[in-house]
Amino acid sequence: MKYEIMHQDAFSIVKCDMMPGESLKAESDAMVAMSGTLDVSASMDDGGIWGGLKRSLAGESFFLQRITAARGAGSVLLAHSALGGISDVALDGSCGLVVQKNGFLAAEETIEIDASMQNLSQGLFSRKGFFLLKLQGKGIVFISSFGAIHELKIDEGEEVIIDNGHLVAWPDYMDYTIEKASSGWLSSFASGEGLVCRFRGPGTVLIQTRKPESFSVWMKGLLKTAIK
């Protein structure tokens, strides 16, 4: 499957050129337009009802879209609802990819989509909930974000602190801990950061340049001003 991510500086969209018989799976309502030779259907993937339920707990839709080149070659345009970018990640089967809520857009048919449970402290304090999406297998995955996607490469033995609202995806072999942004609780929350995630390398973490919570606060401020 050939693909092209377009309009990266504004509102990204990905075009996938599919050969006869090829198929891909995408988040519900991701399809923007497609050739008449392609079919779109609802699917719960390999996990069945339990898999759909786990995806729902991870913040994704219960049903996936399955797009198939049933009657010949064709193209499909895919986009997501957030005001942000799209990034492609090539998985080689050596490790999986953990994806935050609303971060999954689409993947080749060879990718298995599941949900994994975090430990108690991560589930309670990471803002991501107890379940996160986990992608495994060999193939291309398309990740979406709020704002642009930035690759943060962490070297062996290096530690990087990341605001949990900016997390998008990371390899499943990487772990992180939740901690205060500052030495004291008052200073942590007064700084506006509160709790943060400490990642240890090696590995590459995908982060988003904006976070929905801050944008929501900004929009509410604008609306209040406009109403006055």
C-alpha positions as CSV (number, residue, x, y, z in Angstrom):
1,M,0.0,0.0,0.0
2,K,1.3,3.4,-1.0
3,Y,0.3,6.5,1.0
4,E,0.9,10.2,1.3
5,I,0.3,12.5,4.3
6,M,-0.9,15.9,3.0
7,H,-1.4,19.3,4.5
8,Q,0.9,18.8,7.4
9,D,1.1,22.5,8.2
10,A,-2.7,22.8,8.7
11,F,-5.3,20.1,8.9
12,S,-3.6,16.8,7.9
13,I,-5.2,14.1,5.8
14,V,-3.7,10.8,4.5
15,K,-4.2,9.4,1.1
16,C,-3.8,5.6,0.8
17,D,-3.5,3.9,-2.6
18,M,-4.7,0.4,-2.3
19,M,-4.2,-2.6,-4.6
20,P,-7.0,-5.1,-5.4
21,G,-7.8,-7.2,-2.3
22,E,-5.9,-4.9,0.1
23,S,-7.6,-3.6,3.2
24,L,-6.9,-1.4,6.2
25,K,-8.7,-0.6,9.4
26,A,-9.4,2.8,10.7
27,E,-11.1,4.7,13.6
28,S,-14.9,5.1,13.2
29,D,-15.8,8.0,10.9
30,A,-12.2,8.4,9.6
31,M,-13.1,8.0,5.9
32,V,-13.4,11.3,4.1
33,A,-13.7,10.0,0.5
34,M,-12.8,6.9,-1.4
35,S,-12.9,5.4,-4.9
36,G,-16.0,3.5,-6.0
37,T,-14.0,0.3,-6.2
38,L,-13.6,0.4,-2.4
39,D,-16.0,-0.9,0.3
40,V,-16.3,0.3,3.9
41,S,-17.8,-1.8,6.7
42,A,-18.0,-2.0,10.4
43,S,-15.7,-4.4,12.3
44,M,-14.8,-5.3,15.9
45,D,-11.5,-6.7,14.7
46,D,-10.0,-9.9,16.1
47,G,-11.0,-9.1,19.7
48,G,-14.8,-9.4,19.1
49,I,-17.1,-7.8,21.7
50,W,-14.4,-7.9,24.4
51,G,-11.9,-6.2,22.1
52,G,-14.4,-3.5,21.2
53,L,-15.2,-2.9,24.9
54,K,-11.5,-2.6,25.7
55,R,-11.0,-0.1,22.9
56,S,-14.0,1.9,24.2
57,L,-12.4,2.0,27.7
58,A,-9.2,3.2,26.0
59,G,-11.1,6.1,24.5
60,E,-11.6,4.8,21.0
61,S,-14.7,3.7,19.2
62,F,-16.3,0.3,19.8
63,F,-16.4,-0.5,16.1
64,L,-13.6,0.0,13.6
65,Q,-13.9,0.8,9.9
66,R,-12.6,-1.8,7.5
67,I,-11.9,-0.4,4.1
68,T,-11.3,-3.0,1.3
69,A,-10.3,-2.7,-2.3
70,A,-13.0,-5.2,-3.2
71,R,-13.5,-4.4,-6.9
72,G,-10.1,-3.2,-8.0
73,A,-7.4,-0.7,-7.1
74,G,-8.5,2.6,-5.5
75,S,-7.7,5.4,-3.1
76,V,-9.1,6.5,0.2
77,L,-8.7,9.8,2.1
78,L,-8.6,9.5,6.0
79,A,-8.7,12.3,8.6
80,H,-9.4,12.7,12.3
81,S,-11.6,15.2,14.2
82,A,-8.8,16.9,16.1
83,L,-7.1,20.1,14.9
84,G,-3.8,18.5,14.5
85,G,-1.3,16.4,12.6
86,I,-0.9,12.8,11.3
87,S,2.2,10.7,11.7
88,D,3.1,7.3,10.2
89,V,4.9,4.7,12.3
90,A,6.4,1.6,10.8
91,L,6.2,-1.4,13.2
92,D,8.6,-4.3,12.4
93,G,7.1,-6.8,14.9
94,S,9.9,-6.5,17.5
95,C,7.8,-4.3,19.8
96,G,4.3,-2.8,20.1
97,L,3.2,0.8,20.2
98,V,1.2,2.2,23.1
99,V,-1.2,5.0,22.0
100,Q,-3.0,7.5,24.1
101,K,-6.8,8.2,24.0
102,N,-7.9,9.4,20.6
103,G,-4.5,8.9,19.1
104,F,-5.2,6.1,16.7
105,L,-6.3,6.9,13.2
106,A,-5.7,3.8,10.9
107,A,-3.4,0.8,10.3
108,E,-2.7,-1.8,7.8
109,E,-4.6,-5.1,8.1
110,T,-1.5,-6.8,9.5
111,I,-1.6,-4.7,12.7
112,E,-3.4,-6.1,15.7
113,I,-5.3,-3.6,17.7
114,D,-5.8,-4.3,21.4
115,A,-5.9,-2.4,24.8
116,S,-3.6,-2.9,27.7
117,M,-4.2,-1.9,31.4
118,Q,-2.0,0.4,33.3
119,N,-1.0,0.0,36.9
120,L,-3.0,1.7,39.7
121,S,-1.0,4.9,39.9
122,Q,-0.7,5.4,36.2
123,G,-4.4,4.8,35.7
124,L,-5.5,7.2,38.4
125,F,-3.1,10.1,37.8
126,S,-2.0,10.0,34.1
127,R,-5.3,11.5,32.8
128,K,-5.2,8.6,30.3
129,G,-7.4,6.2,32.3
130,F,-6.6,2.6,33.1
131,F,-6.7,1.4,29.5
132,L,-4.5,2.4,26.6
133,L,-4.5,1.2,23.0
134,K,-1.8,-1.2,22.1
135,L,-0.8,-1.9,18.5
136,Q,1.3,-4.9,17.5
137,G,2.5,-6.6,14.3
138,K,4.3,-5.7,11.1
139,G,2.9,-2.8,9.1
140,I,2.2,1.0,9.0
141,V,0.2,2.7,11.7
142,F,-1.2,6.3,11.4
143,I,-1.3,8.3,14.6
144,S,-3.2,11.5,15.0
145,S,-2.7,14.4,17.5
146,F,-3.9,17.7,18.8
147,G,-1.4,20.1,17.3
148,A,1.7,18.8,15.4
149,I,3.4,15.6,16.3
150,H,7.0,15.8,17.5
151,E,9.4,12.9,17.9
152,L,11.3,13.0,21.3
153,K,14.3,10.6,21.1
154,I,15.5,9.5,24.5
155,D,19.0,8.0,24.7
156,E,20.1,5.0,26.9
157,G,20.1,6.0,30.5
158,E,18.5,9.4,29.8
159,E,15.4,10.6,31.6
160,V,12.9,13.1,30.2
161,I,9.9,14.6,32.0
162,I,6.8,15.0,29.8
163,D,3.5,16.8,30.6
164,N,1.0,14.0,30.5
165,G,-1.4,16.0,28.4
166,H,1.2,16.1,25.6
167,L,1.7,12.3,25.3
168,V,0.6,10.6,22.1
169,A,2.5,7.3,21.7
170,W,5.5,5.3,22.8
171,P,7.1,1.8,22.4
172,D,5.6,-0.8,24.7
173,Y,9.0,-1.6,26.2
174,M,9.3,1.9,27.6
175,D,7.9,2.5,31.1
176,Y,7.1,5.7,32.9
177,T,6.4,6.9,36.4
178,I,3.9,9.6,37.6
179,E,5.4,12.2,39.8
180,K,5.0,15.8,41.0
181,A,6.3,18.5,38.6
182,S,8.1,20.3,41.5
183,S,9.4,19.2,44.9
184,G,6.2,20.3,46.7
185,W,2.5,19.7,45.9
186,L,1.7,23.4,46.2
187,S,4.5,24.4,43.8
188,S,3.6,21.6,41.4
189,F,-0.1,22.7,41.0
190,A,0.6,26.5,41.2
191,S,3.1,26.1,38.3
192,G,0.2,24.7,36.2
193,E,1.9,21.4,35.6
194,G,0.6,19.3,38.6
195,L,1.7,15.7,37.8
196,V,4.1,14.7,35.0
197,C,5.5,11.5,33.4
198,R,9.1,10.6,33.8
199,F,10.3,8.4,30.8
200,R,13.6,6.5,30.8
201,G,15.5,5.8,27.5
202,P,16.2,4.3,25.2
203,G,13.2,4.9,23.0
204,T,11.3,7.5,21.0
205,V,8.2,9.1,22.5
206,L,5.7,10.9,20.2
207,I,4.3,14.1,21.8
208,Q,1.7,16.6,20.6
209,T,2.6,20.3,20.5
210,R,-0.8,21.3,22.0
211,K,-3.1,19.7,24.5
212,P,-6.9,19.6,24.5
213,E,-7.3,20.7,28.1
214,S,-5.4,24.0,27.7
215,F,-7.2,24.7,24.4
216,S,-10.6,24.1,26.1
217,V,-9.7,26.6,28.8
218,W,-8.5,29.1,26.2
219,M,-11.8,28.7,24.2
220,K,-13.9,29.2,27.3
221,G,-12.1,32.4,28.1
222,L,-12.8,33.7,24.5
223,L,-16.4,32.8,24.8
224,K,-16.8,34.6,28.1
225,T,-15.2,37.7,26.6
226,A,-17.4,37.5,23.5
227,I,-20.6,37.2,25.6
228,K,-19.6,40.2,27.7
